[in-house]
């Protein structure tokens, strides 16, 4: 009997840890469409998560001091678990309008990330409160029996809930989101919390005790747990927000459109703010001006081997591959699930046979293959509006010099001297390529255009329409450099855009 009870308690702890961290991954992913998905934003949300867990453990310990019977401890644990389930369900409903409000009224995504962390932290605090209560149940139920003691119980419960957290934080992005989707994953997590509340309360009802059982106490636990599931399912049914096609590392949003009376499609990881690729079906061409400049440069250089650091919808490499079947193209993108989405929903056709896709971190791959040589390189890796900063450090650009003679980079920034984020990228480019550093902007003719966020092309050769970087009026050579040791882009990452 003791082993059976202990097994139920461990199952409850496992479910609580799994659901708690899984929901946090859900929150981070769905928040990315509003505030991005960077290391700092993730770090802030996780900090709020850890604070909430700490508060829950502390409060659960305080509650345990006033509990003197095993049944009372279990009923209280079931109650806080049901409160955790309903709190998370409400948070999922509130999250999207709250994010929309905060991003419209507050410039700092960090503050928005704190808001998301606090919103879901309430449910996490309730969930972690259950762990000391269940520990108290085990200590009261089996006091001085077979050597079971409070320290052993506490260590065992914390260890199992941590294992659950590990499962939630790893299985969610790797398996759940890509294969069952964002909303189904959410339903699974809420159901896991509701089941843990049910198991805890059910065990309290079944445990032998001289204490009278109040029907209202355990029925309220069941009602709250059931309400959480109902609220979540209703939210999923009513919610019409496009959550994109989920992969292990990203979410991609596809939109059909018409450009110049031609059927086109766009793909992005930041809907409403950026477009990663645009593709004209009939012409088999991309429809971004910076993509056209890249293709024009490739036509002038006539390279035999090309590498693209960042795939997005693979519009530019697909155009080059379709119209130059003799060229060998390599696309390196950290999102291994991207080709399936591109073929099924973006290109609606197989990727060109002369394109080799490598699902890996671009810099990491080229670091491991330092001898790899390409006639042309395009750096086109983004996180929303921001470049992948590890590809633009002094060390990275110098490494890429050894991999390719002709290098272009696509970035989003501002063509003015005061914009620190852009100037950091400009200065790194100039530091590495010197007089061979060129720049091409679409609109820089007046001050208002220079203040606008726009795509900017950097080249280490005179690509079409470009001018020497050192000669443009908005280049500020005094800006500090971005190195592996000093990642200065992080300083401007949020306020710049």
N, C-alpha and C positions, 0 to 999 in steps of 0.2 A: 504493500500500500504506500509506504514511504517513497519508494522509487517511482511509482506512478504519479504521486503528487509532485515530487521533485521534477519529473519530466514535463508535467503541465506548466510548472513555474518557469522552467527553462525555455519552453516553447513560447510562452508569453513574452519573456525578455527578448528572445530572438526576433519575434514579430515586431515588437516595439522598436528595436534598433533598426531593423530593415525598413520599416515604413517611415520612420523619422528622417533618416538620411536620404531615402529615396525621394521623399517629398521635397527635400531641399534641392536635390538635383533637378527635379521638375520645376521648382521655383526659379532656379538659376537659368534654366533653358528657356522658359517662356518669358522671363524678364529680358532676355538678350535682345528681343526685337525692339525693346524700348531703350535700354541702357547699355547694350553691348555685352560681350562675354569675354572680358579680359581677366588677367591674373588679379588685378587689384579689386575689381568688382566681386569676383569670386571669393577673394580673400576676406573682403568686408562682410559678405553674407555668411561665410563660414565662421567668422569671428562672432557674429550675432548668434549663430547656431550653438557654438560652444558656450557662450555666456548663458543662453537659455537652458542648455543641458545642466550646467553648473548650478543655476538657480533651482532647477527641478530637483536635482540631487539634494541640495541643501534643504529645500522646503520639505521634501519627502522625509528627510531625517528628523526635521522638527515635528512633523505630524506623527512620526513613529513613536515619539516620546510619550504621547498621550494615549497610545493604543495598548491595551493590555490583554486582548483576546485574539486568537488566530483569525476568527471569522471577521471581526471588525477590521483587521488589517487588510484582508482580501477584499472586503466590500469597498473599502476606501480606495484600494488600488484599482479595482474595476471602475470605480466612479471617475478617477482622474484619467484613466485610459479612455473612457467614453467621452470625457471632456476634451481630451486630445484629438479624438476623431472628429468631433463636431467643430472644434476650433480650426482644424486644418481645412475642413470642408468650407467653412465660412471664409477663411483666408483665400481659398482658391477663387471664390466668387468676387471678393473685394480686390484681389490683386490687380487685375487688368484695369479697371477704372481708376484705381489708386495710382498705378504707374502712368497712365495717360495724363492724370492730373499733375503728378509731380514733374514729369518731363516737360509739360507745357508751362509750368510756373517756376521750376527750379532748374538752373543751368547745370548744377553739379550732379552727375550720375552717382557719385559716391553717396550723397544724401539719399538718393532714390534707393541705392543698394542697402543702406542702413534701414530704410523703411520696409523693404522686402524682408530683410532678416528679422526685424522686430515683429512683423506681421505673422510670419510662420514660427517665430520663436515662442509665441504663446502656446501653440499646440505641442511644440517640442518640450517645453518646460513641464506641461501637464504629463506628457508621456514619461519623461525621466523621473518624475515624482513617484511613479509606481514602483520603481526598482527598490528604493529603501523600504517601501511598505511591504513588498513581497519578501524582502530579506527579513523584516520584522516578523512576518507570518511564519517563515521557516524556523526562526529562532524560538518563537513562542510555542509552535506546534511540536517541535522536536527538541525542546530544551533538555540538555543533559542526556540525550538519547543517542546511543551509538557514536558518541564523540562528536556529534554535530554541534558547531558553535557559530556565533554571530560573525566572527572574522571570516570563517570559511564560506559561510552563506553569502556575505557581501562580496567577497572576491569572485565567487562563482557567478553571481548574478551580473556583476559589472562586466566580467569577461564575456559572458554569452551575449549581453546586449551590445557589446563592442563588436563581436563577431557579426551580429545582425547588421550593425551600422556599416561594417566593411562590405557585406553582401549588398546592402542597399546602394552604397556609393559606387560600387564597381559593376554590378549587374544592370543597374538602371541605364547608364549610358552605352554599355557594350551590347546588351541583349534587349532590354525592355523597350527603350525608346525607338531603336531602329526597326524592331520586329512587330511590336504591338501598338506602337504610337504613344503620343504624349497623353492623350485623354484616357486611354485604356490603362496606362501605367498609373495615372492618378487614381482611377477607380480601384485598382489593385491595392495601392497603398492605404487608402481609406478603409477598404475592406479588411486589410490586415490589422489595422488598429481596432476596428469594430470587433473582429474575431478575438483579439487579445482581451478586449474588455469583456466579451461574452465568456471566454474561458475562465477569466479571473473571477467573475461574478458567479458563474456556475460552480466553480470549485468551492466558493464560499458557502453556497447553498448546500453542497453535498458534504462538507467537512463536518465531522462529529463535534458537537459543541453543546454545552449546557446553556449557552446564551440564546434567548428567544430571537427568531428571525422575523424582521419586519418586511412585509411584502413590498411596501412602498420603496424601500431602499434598493433592493436588487432589481425591481421592475423599472425604476428610473434609470438604472445603468443600461438595461436592455433597450429602453426607449431612446436614450441619447445615442447609443451605438447604431441603432436602426435608423434614426433620423439623419445621422452623418452619411450613411450609405445612400439614403433617399435624396438628400440634398445634393450629394456629389453626382448621382446619376441624372438628376434634374438639370444640374449645371451643364453636364456634358451634352445632354439632349438639346438644351436651349441654346447653349453657347455656339455662336457662329464665327468665332475668330479663327482665321486660318493659321494653323500651327505649323504648316510646312511639311515637307518630307523629312523625317528625322533620320539622322545617321548617328554613328557613335560619337562624332565630334562636332556636328553642326546640324542646322535645320535649313533646308533650301525651299524657297518660295518661287513658284512658277506662275507666269502671267502671260496669257495670249494677248496680242495687240496688233495694230495695223500701223505700219510706218511707210510713208510715201506710196500708199495704196497697195502695199504688199503685206502679206501675212507674216507676222514676226512673233517671237516669243522672248521673254526675258527671264533671267534667273538671278536671285539675290539671297543673301543671308540677312539683309536689313531692309525689309519692305517699307516703302514710302520714303526711304532716305538714300539708298544707293541701288544701282543695278550692276551686278557683277558681269553679266554677259547678255548680249542681244543678238538674235539669230534670224536671218531672213531665209525662210524655207526654200523658196524656188531658186533664188540666186546662190544659195549655199555660201552666204557671206555674213560676217558680223556687221552690226549696224551702229557701232560706237566710233566716234571720230578718232579716238586714241587707238582703237583696234585697226582702223584704216591706215593710220600713220605707221603702225607696226608692220602691217602687210606691205606697205609701200617701201619701207626700209628693207624688208626681206627681199623684195623684188629687185632692189638696187644691189644688195650684197650678193644675192644668189648663193646662200649657204647650202651645204649638203646635209649638215647635222644641226639640229636646233634643240634647245631645252627651254621649257617654260616652267618657271618656279611659281606655282599657283595655277589651278585649273579653272575654278569657277564653273561656268557653263561650257568651257572649252570652245568658245566661239571663234577666237582668233586662231588657235592651232588647227581647228577643224577647217577653217577657210583655207589656210595655207596647205594643209594636207590634201584637201579635195582638189585644189587647183595645181598642186605640185606633187604628184604621186611618187616622184623619184626622190623626194626629200625624206629624211628620217627624223621624226619628231619624238621628243621625250617630254612628257608632262609629269611633273612631280607635285603632288598635293597631299597634305597630311590627312585629308578625308578619304579613307579607303572606299567608302560607300558611294562616292560621287559618280563614278562611271555608270552605275546602274540607274541612278536618277537621271543623268544626262541623256542616256540612250532612250529611256522609257518616256520621259516627260519633257525634255528640252529639245534635243535634236530629233527625237522620234525616229531614230535610225541608228544603226551600229556606228560606233566611233570608227573613223577612217583606219584602215589596216596599217598604214604607215605611222600611226601614233602608238607609242608605248606608254602606258600609264603606270606610274610608280606611286603607290600609296605610302608616303613617308614624309617626314619633315624634310623640307628641301635642303636646308643647310646641313642637317645631320647626314643626309644621304651623300651630298657632295663632299662632306668632310671625310666620310668613310671611303669615298671614291675620288681621292684628290687628283688622280691621274686622268680622270674623265675629261675629254676635250670635245667642245662643241664650237661650231662656226658662229653661232648666234645664241644669245641668251636674252629672255625677257623675264624680268622680275615683276610678278603681277599677283602677289599674295597679300590678301587683306583680311582684317577682322572688322567687319562692318565698314566704316569709313576710314579706318586706320590701316596702315601697312603693317605687315608682320615685322616688328622691330628687329628681331634677331637676324634678318636678312640685310639690314642697313647699317650695322656697326662697321667701324673702320676695318676690323678684322675680317668680317664676312665679305665686304666688297673687295678687299685685297685677295682673298681666297678665290673669289669669282673671276678676278683678272687672270688667274692661272687656268681657269676652266674654259674661258671664252675670250676671243679678241673683240667681238662686237657685243655690247651690253646695252639694253634699254630697260628702263624701270617706269612703271605706271604708279603714280601716287595721287592722293587727293589732299589738297592744301590750299593755301592762299598765296598769291603773288605779291606779297608786301613784306617790307623789311621788319615789321613788328611781330609777325606771326612766328613765335618761337618754334613750334612744331615743324613748320615747313622749312624754316631757316636751318634747323638742325640737320634735316635731310639734305638740303642744298650744300651745306658746309661739309658734310661727310663725303658727298659725291665729289665736290671740288678738291677736298683733301686727298682723295685717292687718285682721281683722274687728271687733276691739274688743268692744263690748257686744253685737254681733250674732253673736259666736262661741258656738255651742251644742255640746253633746256628749251622746252617747247610748251607754251601755254596757249589756250584757245582764245582767251579774251583778256588782254592786259592794256588796252588802249586808254582807259581812264581810271580814275581813282576808285569809283564804285565797283568796277569789274575786278580790280586788284583786291578788293575787300571780299569778293565772293569766293565761296568754296568751289573749287573746280578740279578737274583732272589735270595733272601736270606730268609731262613726259621728261625724263632725264635720259641722256645718252652719253656714251663715251666716244662718240663719233658724231659727225655732223648729219644727224638724221633730218629728214625733209622738214623744212620750215623752222628749224631750230637755230639758236644763236648761242654764242659762248656764254656760259653761266656767269663768268667773271665780269661780263660787260653789261648785264642787265641792271637797271637802276634799282631794282628791289632786292638785289642780293646783298646780304649783310655778312661780311666775312668775319665779324667779331663773335659770331654765335659759337658757343661751346660745342664740342664734338660728342658724338654718340659712340661709345665703345662698349666692349663686353663687360668691362669693369664698372663703367658709369653709364647705365641705361637711361640717358637723358630724355628719351622720347616719352618715358613714363611720366615725366614731370608735366608734359603738355598734353598727354594722351586724352584727358577728359575735358579740360577747359578749352582746348584748341577748337574742338568741333561742336 
